[in-house]
Amino acid sequence: NNFSSVMEVIPAKHKVVILGDSGVGKTALLTFYREDLRQMTNFGFDYMVKNEIVDEAVVSLQVWDLIGRDTFKTITQNYLRAVSAVILVYDVSNRASFDNIERWIDKFEGTVASSTTLVLVGNKADLIEERTVSCEEGQKSAAEFC
């Protein structure tokens, strides 16, 4: 049946928002994923789309990088509406960015659905000498919050 064939190629959409303090490497994190991404800017936010094949189905990932938006006041409910996942990023060489993870969670917790996937990412792991957040601390927080 033609309808079934059409539905198989229409991608399921999943909106992903990346949050964290400025300078933690949110945008750099996306550079590993940028191949075949379409990038748009919308009111100062980077909005990227990438289609992936998952379990033989097309999935459209809409990634919102809220660049330079440290204060939650600037992140409106519109950007968090219908979010499938939130990626919280901290810099392993910046203790304050790690300590602020709970603040970020507190700010969006009532806005996103309880079924929203939360991913905690410790970025800049190559800065071994400057590291102020241990792997164990990051894993403990991931187990607690995610």
Z-matrix of the N, CA and C atoms (Angstrom, degrees):
N
C 1 1.444
C 2 1.524 1 108.71
N 3 1.331 2 116.61 1 139.45
C 4 1.456 3 121.53 2 -174.57
C 5 1.514 4 113.34 3 -65.55
N 6 1.338 5 117.16 4 -36.20
C 7 1.458 6 120.37 5 -179.29
C 8 1.531 7 110.36 6 -60.91
N 9 1.316 8 117.31 7 -43.17
C 10 1.467 9 121.51 8 178.60
C 11 1.519 10 110.79 9 -61.26
N 12 1.319 11 117.13 10 -41.40
C 13 1.459 12 121.02 11 179.44
C 14 1.517 13 111.21 12 -63.78
N 15 1.315 14 117.14 13 -41.54
C 16 1.461 15 121.51 14 178.63
C 17 1.523 16 110.29 15 -65.20
N 18 1.320 17 117.61 16 -43.80
C 19 1.464 18 121.25 17 -178.14
C 20 1.528 19 111.90 18 -64.06
N 21 1.320 20 117.63 19 -27.91
C 22 1.460 21 120.79 20 179.79
C 23 1.521 22 111.91 21 -70.82
N 24 1.330 23 118.61 22 -25.74
C 25 1.459 24 120.33 23 -178.69
C 26 1.522 25 112.86 24 -99.51
N 27 1.317 26 118.36 25 -9.61
C 28 1.461 27 120.56 26 175.51
C 29 1.522 28 107.39 27 -78.75
N 30 1.327 29 116.92 28 119.47
C 31 1.461 30 118.13 29 -175.10
C 32 1.527 31 113.24 30 -71.45
N 33 1.326 32 114.76 31 142.82
C 34 1.462 33 120.18 32 168.83
C 35 1.523 34 105.97 33 -73.54
N 36 1.325 35 117.43 34 136.79
C 37 1.463 36 120.27 35 -176.42
C 38 1.519 37 110.36 36 -102.44
N 39 1.332 38 114.80 37 134.98
C 40 1.452 39 121.67 38 176.14
C 41 1.519 40 108.25 39 -131.08
N 42 1.307 41 116.16 40 122.81
C 43 1.455 42 122.19 41 179.91
C 44 1.525 43 108.29 42 -94.31
N 45 1.328 44 115.73 43 128.72
C 46 1.458 45 122.66 44 179.62
C 47 1.524 46 107.68 45 -122.27
N 48 1.333 47 116.88 46 131.36
C 49 1.462 48 121.66 47 178.64
C 50 1.523 49 108.17 48 -114.65
N 51 1.332 50 116.22 49 133.35
C 52 1.460 51 121.45 50 177.34
C 53 1.520 52 107.70 51 -104.86
N 54 1.342 53 116.07 52 123.81
C 55 1.461 54 122.06 53 -178.59
C 56 1.523 55 110.38 54 -125.17
N 57 1.307 56 115.58 55 158.25
C 58 1.458 57 122.40 56 177.10
C 59 1.512 58 108.96 57 154.01
N 60 1.316 59 115.50 58 166.27
C 61 1.457 60 120.61 59 179.76
C 62 1.528 61 110.78 60 -61.30
N 63 1.326 62 116.42 61 159.58
C 64 1.467 63 121.13 62 175.28
C 65 1.519 64 109.38 63 -62.73
N 66 1.317 65 115.39 64 142.42
C 67 1.453 66 120.45 65 174.64
C 68 1.516 67 115.75 66 85.38
N 69 1.335 68 118.09 67 3.01
C 70 1.468 69 119.55 68 -179.13
C 71 1.526 70 112.46 69 -83.37
N 72 1.326 71 117.14 70 -10.79
C 73 1.460 72 120.61 71 176.94
C 74 1.513 73 114.63 72 99.92
N 75 1.334 74 116.44 73 28.38
C 76 1.472 75 119.84 74 179.62
C 77 1.527 76 110.58 75 -60.90
N 78 1.308 77 116.62 76 -47.80
C 79 1.459 78 120.62 77 -178.41
C 80 1.524 79 110.65 78 -68.89
N 81 1.320 80 117.52 79 -40.55
C 82 1.469 81 120.94 80 178.60
C 83 1.523 82 111.03 81 -61.24
N 84 1.314 83 116.06 82 -34.82
C 85 1.461 84 120.60 83 178.24
C 86 1.528 85 110.80 84 -59.28
N 87 1.314 86 115.88 85 -36.52
C 88 1.466 87 119.97 86 -179.78
C 89 1.524 88 113.25 87 -73.45
N 90 1.328 89 117.56 88 -20.29
C 91 1.465 90 118.79 89 -178.36
C 92 1.522 91 111.57 90 -63.77
N 93 1.316 92 117.36 91 -24.02
C 94 1.458 93 120.35 92 176.13
C 95 1.522 94 110.97 93 -74.22
N 96 1.300 95 116.26 94 -13.92
C 97 1.455 96 121.50 95 -173.40
C 98 1.522 97 112.03 96 -117.73
N 99 1.305 98 117.68 97 6.67
C 100 1.460 99 121.04 98 -170.06
C 101 1.515 100 115.95 99 -78.57
N 102 1.291 101 119.80 100 -13.91
C 103 1.457 102 120.02 101 -179.47
C 104 1.526 103 109.37 102 -57.95
N 105 1.294 104 115.97 103 128.23
C 106 1.470 105 123.05 104 -179.96
C 107 1.525 106 113.59 105 67.29
N 108 1.310 107 117.60 106 18.07
C 109 1.467 108 119.57 107 176.60
C 110 1.517 109 109.09 108 -87.17
N 111 1.307 110 115.87 109 140.84
C 112 1.461 111 120.84 110 169.62
C 113 1.514 112 105.98 111 -97.87
N 114 1.320 113 117.04 112 126.64
C 115 1.455 114 120.47 113 -176.45
C 116 1.520 115 110.12 114 -113.55
N 117 1.325 116 114.46 115 135.10
C 118 1.451 117 121.29 116 176.77
C 119 1.522 118 108.14 117 -132.39
N 120 1.296 119 117.50 118 154.02
C 121 1.453 120 120.62 119 173.67
C 122 1.512 121 107.66 120 -112.65
N 123 1.310 122 115.75 121 133.33
C 124 1.455 123 122.24 122 -175.79
C 125 1.521 124 107.90 123 -135.36
N 126 1.330 125 117.56 124 104.06
C 127 1.460 126 122.70 125 178.82
C 128 1.524 127 111.75 126 56.22
N 129 1.350 128 117.19 127 39.87
C 130 1.447 129 120.69 128 176.83
C 131 1.518 130 115.09 129 85.29
N 132 1.305 131 117.57 130 -0.45
C 133 1.456 132 121.22 131 177.17
C 134 1.520 133 107.97 132 -103.28
N 135 1.321 134 117.27 133 140.90
C 136 1.456 135 119.55 134 171.72
C 137 1.515 136 108.34 135 -83.62
N 138 1.305 137 115.48 136 133.16
C 139 1.457 138 122.85 137 -178.88
C 140 1.518 139 106.33 138 -126.99
N 141 1.315 140 116.64 139 120.56
C 142 1.451 141 120.44 140 -176.72
C 143 1.523 142 110.43 141 -124.66
N 144 1.310 143 115.39 142 146.84
C 145 1.464 144 120.73 143 -179.57
C 146 1.522 145 108.11 144 -127.12
N 147 1.318 146 115.57 145 135.02
C 148 1.464 147 120.58 146 174.72
C 149 1.518 148 108.64 147 -142.88
N 150 1.321 149 115.56 148 132.62
C 151 1.463 150 120.79 149 176.02
C 152 1.521 151 109.10 150 -94.14
N 153 1.312 152 115.59 151 134.32
C 154 1.464 153 123.28 152 179.74
C 155 1.520 154 108.72 153 -128.43
N 156 1.312 155 115.98 154 156.77
C 157 1.463 156 121.68 155 172.44
C 158 1.530 157 106.85 156 -100.45
N 159 1.325 158 116.57 157 120.41
C 160 1.461 159 122.72 158 178.70
C 161 1.519 160 107.59 159 -129.48
N 162 1.316 161 116.23 160 122.09
C 163 1.470 162 120.86 161 -178.25
C 164 1.531 163 111.54 162 49.88
N 165 1.327 164 115.53 163 44.64
C 166 1.465 165 123.52 164 177.41
C 167 1.529 166 114.00 165 65.44
N 168 1.316 167 116.98 166 17.24
C 169 1.470 168 121.08 167 176.42
C 170 1.528 169 108.63 168 -122.02
N 171 1.322 170 116.10 169 148.67
C 172 1.461 171 121.02 170 177.51
C 173 1.524 172 108.67 171 -81.69
N 174 1.329 173 115.49 172 127.92
C 175 1.461 174 121.60 173 178.26
C 176 1.521 175 107.52 174 -121.06
N 177 1.313 176 116.93 175 128.85
C 178 1.456 177 122.35 176 178.08
C 179 1.527 178 108.45 177 -99.74
N 180 1.337 179 116.15 178 114.45
C 181 1.461 180 120.88 179 176.89
C 182 1.517 181 108.85 180 -93.43
N 183 1.310 182 115.89 181 124.48
C 184 1.460 183 122.21 182 174.94
C 185 1.525 184 105.75 183 -107.08
N 186 1.327 185 116.79 184 110.35
C 187 1.460 186 121.27 185 -175.35
C 188 1.520 187 108.60 186 -106.17
N 189 1.331 188 115.67 187 123.18
C 190 1.458 189 122.47 188 179.50
C 191 1.519 190 107.80 189 -107.22
N 192 1.324 191 116.36 190 115.78
C 193 1.460 192 122.83 191 177.66
C 194 1.519 193 106.74 192 -103.13
N 195 1.317 194 116.13 193 106.98
C 196 1.466 195 121.11 194 -175.85
C 197 1.522 196 109.17 195 -85.44
N 198 1.326 197 114.62 196 73.35
C 199 1.457 198 123.53 197 -172.84
C 200 1.526 199 111.81 198 -62.22
N 201 1.327 200 115.17 199 129.08
C 202 1.452 201 121.27 200 172.66
C 203 1.510 202 114.76 201 66.15
N 204 1.300 203 117.94 202 18.76
C 205 1.461 204 121.05 203 -176.80
C 206 1.522 205 109.56 204 -104.25
N 207 1.328 206 117.08 205 75.58
C 208 1.461 207 120.53 206 -176.90
C 209 1.514 208 113.05 207 -72.55
N 210 1.317 209 117.05 208 -35.35
C 211 1.459 210 118.05 209 -177.17
C 212 1.506 211 109.57 210 -89.63
N 213 1.302 212 115.34 211 132.07
C 214 1.459 213 120.10 212 -174.60
C 215 1.523 214 111.43 213 -65.37
N 216 1.323 215 117.67 214 -21.44
C 217 1.471 216 120.63 215 179.19
C 218 1.523 217 111.21 216 -54.52
N 219 1.333 218 116.54 217 -31.92
C 220 1.460 219 119.74 218 -177.19
C 221 1.521 220 112.59 219 -81.21
N 222 1.322 221 117.33 220 -12.82
C 223 1.465 222 120.62 221 178.96
C 224 1.519 223 107.87 222 -94.82
N 225 1.296 224 115.80 223 99.58
C 226 1.458 225 119.71 224 -176.37
C 227 1.513 226 111.12 225 -78.94
N 228 1.308 227 114.78 226 164.04
C 229 1.458 228 120.01 227 177.87
C 230 1.524 229 111.38 228 -60.59
N 231 1.321 230 117.24 229 -25.78
C 232 1.467 231 120.03 230 179.28
C 233 1.525 232 111.71 231 -59.44
N 234 1.338 233 117.25 232 -38.22
C 235 1.459 234 120.15 233 -178.17
C 236 1.520 235 111.80 234 -76.01
N 237 1.326 236 117.16 235 -22.15
C 238 1.460 237 120.73 236 -178.77
C 239 1.525 238 112.69 237 -99.61
N 240 1.310 239 116.63 238 -3.90
C 241 1.460 240 120.51 239 -179.70
C 242 1.532 241 109.81 240 -69.18
N 243 1.312 242 115.54 241 135.94
C 244 1.470 243 123.10 242 176.27
C 245 1.529 244 112.98 243 58.44
N 246 1.319 245 116.47 244 37.40
C 247 1.458 246 121.46 245 178.86
C 248 1.526 247 109.49 246 -81.88
N 249 1.321 248 116.65 247 132.42
C 250 1.466 249 121.31 248 175.76
C 251 1.520 250 111.30 249 -85.36
N 252 1.345 251 115.79 250 -33.27
C 253 1.465 252 119.74 251 -177.87
C 254 1.517 253 110.49 252 -150.52
N 255 1.327 254 115.01 253 148.37
C 256 1.458 255 122.48 254 172.60
C 257 1.524 256 106.56 255 -119.72
N 258 1.328 257 116.14 256 126.13
C 259 1.459 258 121.21 257 175.16
C 260 1.520 259 106.65 258 -104.65
N 261 1.327 260 116.48 259 115.96
C 262 1.460 261 122.44 260 177.76
C 263 1.520 262 108.25 261 -98.92
N 264 1.321 263 116.49 262 123.68
C 265 1.457 264 121.25 263 -175.12
C 266 1.522 265 109.36 264 -115.31
N 267 1.335 266 115.24 265 135.01
C 268 1.461 267 121.12 266 171.54
C 269 1.519 268 108.16 267 -129.05
N 270 1.312 269 116.03 268 160.88
C 271 1.460 270 123.41 269 -179.92
C 272 1.527 271 107.24 270 -98.62
N 273 1.338 272 118.07 271 121.28
C 274 1.466 273 120.82 272 -176.89
C 275 1.529 274 112.30 273 -65.58
N 276 1.337 275 117.43 274 -13.43
C 277 1.463 276 120.64 275 177.94
C 278 1.531 277 111.72 276 -101.16
N 279 1.335 278 116.55 277 8.82
C 280 1.466 279 121.39 278 -178.43
C 281 1.528 280 108.65 279 -132.16
N 282 1.319 281 116.63 280 95.79
C 283 1.463 282 122.88 281 -176.44
C 284 1.528 283 111.50 282 -56.04
N 285 1.324 284 117.68 283 -39.98
C 286 1.472 285 120.69 284 -177.88
C 287 1.527 286 110.97 285 -61.29
N 288 1.330 287 117.73 286 -38.78
C 289 1.471 288 119.97 287 -179.81
C 290 1.525 289 110.64 288 -65.55
N 291 1.322 290 117.55 289 -33.46
C 292 1.468 291 121.75 290 176.41
C 293 1.526 292 110.25 291 -71.37
N 294 1.324 293 116.08 292 -43.98
C 295 1.467 294 120.46 293 179.50
C 296 1.526 295 111.73 294 -63.13
N 297 1.327 296 117.56 295 -27.57
C 298 1.465 297 121.80 296 -179.21
C 299 1.530 298 113.73 297 -79.53
N 300 1.324 299 118.71 298 -7.73
C 301 1.469 300 121.38 299 -179.55
C 302 1.523 301 110.66 300 -56.30
N 303 1.323 302 116.80 301 -45.18
C 304 1.466 303 119.67 302 -179.37
C 305 1.530 304 111.17 303 -63.40
N 306 1.324 305 116.78 304 -36.14
C 307 1.474 306 120.79 305 176.79
C 308 1.526 307 110.30 306 -62.39
N 309 1.337 308 117.22 307 -43.59
C 310 1.464 309 120.55 308 178.00
C 311 1.521 310 110.48 309 -61.35
N 312 1.317 311 116.54 310 -43.48
C 313 1.471 312 120.49 311 -179.84
C 314 1.518 313 110.32 312 -62.92
N 315 1.335 314 117.15 313 -45.66
C 316 1.468 315 121.10 314 179.44
C 317 1.520 316 111.28 315 -58.06
N 318 1.326 317 116.90 316 -37.03
C 319 1.461 318 121.21 317 -176.19
C 320 1.522 319 113.11 318 -71.60
N 321 1.334 320 118.57 319 -35.88
C 322 1.465 321 118.57 320 -177.37
C 323 1.516 322 113.64 321 -102.57
N 324 1.325 323 117.91 322 -8.58
C 325 1.460 324 120.97 323 -173.07
C 326 1.528 325 113.39 324 -54.90
N 327 1.306 326 119.02 325 -41.69
C 328 1.455 327 121.20 326 -179.55
C 329 1.516 328 113.97 327 -81.05
N 330 1.332 329 116.87 328 -7.94
C 331 1.458 330 121.54 329 -175.57
C 332 1.524 331 112.59 330 -94.64
N 333 1.327 332 117.12 331 -38.38
C 334 1.465 333 120.25 332 -177.69
C 335 1.526 334 109.95 333 -94.26
N 336 1.319 335 116.18 334 157.83
C 337 1.466 336 121.56 335 -180.00
C 338 1.526 337 110.38 336 -66.71
N 339 1.318 338 116.15 337 150.84
C 340 1.466 339 120.21 338 179.93
C 341 1.527 340 111.78 339 -64.77
N 342 1.326 341 117.23 340 -19.54
C 343 1.466 342 121.25 341 179.02
C 344 1.532 343 112.92 342 -83.23
N 345 1.331 344 117.32 343 -3.69
C 346 1.459 345 121.57 344 -179.12
C 347 1.528 346 110.17 345 -64.72
N 348 1.312 347 116.22 346 132.71
C 349 1.462 348 121.54 347 178.13
C 350 1.522 349 109.17 348 -76.89
N 351 1.321 350 116.52 349 133.57
C 352 1.462 351 122.83 350 177.45
C 353 1.522 352 108.40 351 -114.21
N 354 1.332 353 115.53 352 127.39
C 355 1.461 354 121.67 353 179.87
C 356 1.523 355 107.74 354 -122.30
N 357 1.321 356 116.68 355 130.09
C 358 1.461 357 122.14 356 178.22
C 359 1.524 358 108.30 357 -106.20
N 360 1.340 359 116.25 358 126.57
C 361 1.460 360 121.18 359 -177.05
C 362 1.521 361 109.48 360 -123.25
N 363 1.337 362 115.82 361 121.92
C 364 1.465 363 121.69 362 171.14
C 365 1.517 364 107.41 363 -90.22
N 366 1.311 365 116.88 364 112.67
C 367 1.457 366 122.33 365 -174.36
C 368 1.527 367 110.66 366 -101.53
N 369 1.322 368 116.00 367 165.80
C 370 1.464 369 124.90 368 179.35
C 371 1.527 370 111.70 369 65.86
N 372 1.323 371 116.46 370 36.31
C 373 1.468 372 121.89 371 -179.49
C 374 1.526 373 112.23 372 -63.81
N 375 1.334 374 117.22 373 -14.86
C 376 1.460 375 120.49 374 178.12
C 377 1.526 376 112.29 375 -73.68
N 378 1.328 377 118.23 376 -13.15
C 379 1.468 378 122.15 377 179.65
C 380 1.530 379 109.78 378 -86.10
N 381 1.319 380 116.29 379 63.77
C 382 1.462 381 122.50 380 -172.66
C 383 1.525 382 111.92 381 -59.66
N 384 1.312 383 117.93 382 -44.81
C 385 1.471 384 121.75 383 -177.31
C 386 1.525 385 112.33 384 -67.33
N 387 1.338 386 117.08 385 -30.15
C 388 1.465 387 121.35 386 -177.13
C 389 1.520 388 112.93 387 -93.23
N 390 1.306 389 117.82 388 -2.00
C 391 1.470 390 122.47 389 -174.23
C 392 1.530 391 110.74 390 -58.94
N 393 1.348 392 115.53 391 128.34
C 394 1.469 393 121.19 392 176.56
C 395 1.525 394 111.64 393 -119.74
N 396 1.329 395 116.64 394 -8.07
C 397 1.466 396 121.89 395 178.00
C 398 1.528 397 106.95 396 -119.09
N 399 1.321 398 116.59 397 119.08
C 400 1.464 399 120.43 398 -177.51
C 401 1.531 400 110.91 399 -75.96
N 402 1.321 401 114.98 400 160.59
C 403 1.474 402 120.31 401 175.46
C 404 1.521 403 109.96 402 -58.84
N 405 1.324 404 116.20 403 -40.07
C 406 1.464 405 120.73 404 -178.67
C 407 1.527 406 111.36 405 -62.21
N 408 1.344 407 116.85 406 -41.31
C 409 1.472 408 120.18 407 178.01
C 410 1.527 409 110.76 408 -63.13
N 411 1.320 410 116.03 409 -43.65
C 412 1.457 411 120.31 410 179.12
C 413 1.514 412 111.57 411 -62.62
N 414 1.333 413 116.54 412 -44.12
C 415 1.462 414 120.71 413 179.27
C 416 1.522 415 111.54 414 -65.14
N 417 1.323 416 116.69 415 -37.99
C 418 1.473 417 120.54 416 178.51
C 419 1.530 418 110.22 417 -63.94
N 420 1.328 419 116.82 418 -44.42
C 421 1.470 420 120.48 419 178.77
C 422 1.525 421 111.15 420 -65.85
N 423 1.325 422 117.01 421 -39.34
C 424 1.466 423 120.10 422 178.04
C 425 1.524 424 110.09 423 -62.06
N 426 1.329 425 116.89 424 -42.22
C 427 1.472 426 120.46 425 178.89
C 428 1.523 427 111.13 426 -65.30
N 429 1.326 428 116.40 427 -34.52
C 430 1.469 429 121.09 428 -178.90
C 431 1.527 430 112.48 429 -75.09
N 432 1.327 431 117.33 430 -43.61
C 433 1.458 432 121.09 431 -171.16
C 434 1.529 433 114.23 432 -97.26
N 435 1.310 434 118.00 433 -28.19
C 436 1.469 435 120.32 434 -171.59
C 437 1.519 436 112.63 435 -97.66
